[in-house]
Amino acid sequence: MTARYYIMLGAPGAGKGTQAKKLSDKLGLPHISSGDLFRHHLGAGTELGLMAKKYMDRGELVPDDVTIGMVRDRLEKEDCEDGAILDGFPRTPAQAEAIEDLASNLGGEVARALYLDVDKALLVERLSGRWMCPEGHVYHTVYHPPKKDGVCDIDGLELFQREDDKKETVEHRITVYLEQTAPLIAYYRDKGTLAAVDGDQGIEQVQQSLLQEIG
Ligand code: AP5
């Protein structure tokens, strides 16, 4: 079976993580978030995590060589043999080239790039209301509240707000996205693998639109 890699593209707060988790359950492929991988490294106090923190706190991208190496290591694990849902990677043209090579070396292909198109005004509101658990499950005070305040429905862990969800950092992350990542939309459109979905809809409607695109 050819391994299939699905790429979630979109601005900070567009809903990549939320949708990737649901797709992961539906398609039976692991959800690989580069941001979560960095946060795991940071939690474990590794050198890579401490280095990445300097960039993440400022809302800047972690250098390509470090990011590509980390994602490569993760994709080489056994649970990714049929492919993966990639969330937050690639984010630069160099990372996009890298995932083409990685996918082909692992006997697979980039099946679709799933772009969540969200109005910029909604992004800050979504991120300022976001709460997460240490395992990466995502909630929102208004749009997706946990059953019990401050506690993850799935694993019972305490929820927290991300350091880089402060308003100034969010605004800088959006600028970095527009400059460095948004050009990948045209890159995947030219390759014929782009599927653009209206990400302003509710969580379940966005998921249905994505599933229709995947077919
Ligand atoms: P990362 O963790 O990848 O953050 P991001 O891309 O900025 O994306 P977010 O996780 O903030 O948002 P999301 O689109 O996943 O939205 P979510 O589903 O949570 O990266 C963090 C940092 O790590 C980067 O700044 C960089 O420093 C570094 N990094 C990571 N990858 C890198 C790479 N490849 N190269 C270099 N550096 C890298 O949803 C947001 C909120 O909205 C939630 O509360 C959710 O409940 C709610 N919500 C979601 N969908 C809907 C909806 N349809 N309607 C209403 N509410 C919704």
Boltz pocket constraint, residues with backbone or C-beta under 6 A from the ligand:
constraints:
  - pocket:
      binder: B
      contacts: [[A, 10], [A, 11], [A, 12], [A, 13], [A, 14], [A, 15], [A, 16], [A, 17], [A, 18], [A, 19], [A, 33], [A, 34], [A, 35], [A, 36], [A, 38], [A, 52], [A, 55], [A, 56], [A, 57], [A, 59], [A, 60], [A, 61], [A, 62], [A, 63], [A, 67], [A, 87], [A, 88], [A, 89], [A, 90], [A, 91], [A, 95], [A, 126], [A, 127], [A, 129], [A, 130], [A, 131], [A, 138], [A, 139], [A, 140], [A, 141], [A, 143], [A, 144], [A, 164], [A, 173], [A, 199], [A, 200], [A, 201], [A, 202], [A, 203], [A, 206]]
      max_distance: 6.0
